[in-house]
Amino acid sequence: MSAKDVTTELPVEIGDPLAAKIRDSILGVETLRGQNRRLADEIKDLEVANLQLETEIQSLKLTLEQERAERRHYHSLANEIITRLDVVACTIDDVVKQAEQEVCSQRSKTPGAKLADVEAPSFRKKVEGFVNAHKKAEAPMNGDDGDMAQAVA
């Protein structure tokens, strides 16, 4: 309502019920207009808050997707490392078994003699050959440089 509302200052004769109803109706309309303005202002404030929240949601969704992509990347790297470590473990097991067999055969041939050391370069060549063969088998065929996207539920 305005600072100086003439409807509240109108004199109403006690015996005129129609004038009293008109006055009450005018006061009711002014009250409704005031509530309407207040609610319109509240709607504007809520729309601004809604826009801010929607922007924040979009930002959080983008951050989440970036973190998921990073997680997929590191998961892919971890899988590659695990695979290579498995290859190395198998190679080491094979070399140890071969060395044990050589030691056993040399001990049976010449008991008490000094045994020759296992050749490290042949072990290294075997590991490199195994890793290179494994790399060729895992080469990406779809051009994604091995960074295949995985669906995250």
Salt bridges, closest charged atoms under 4 A:
GLU30 OE2 - ARG33 NH1 3.07
GLU42 OE1 - ARG38 NH1 3.65
GLU65 OE2 - ARG72 NH2 3.36
GLU80 OE2 - ARG84 NH2 2.87
GLU128 OE2 - ARG124 NE 3.19
GLU138 OE2 - HIS134 NE2 3.14
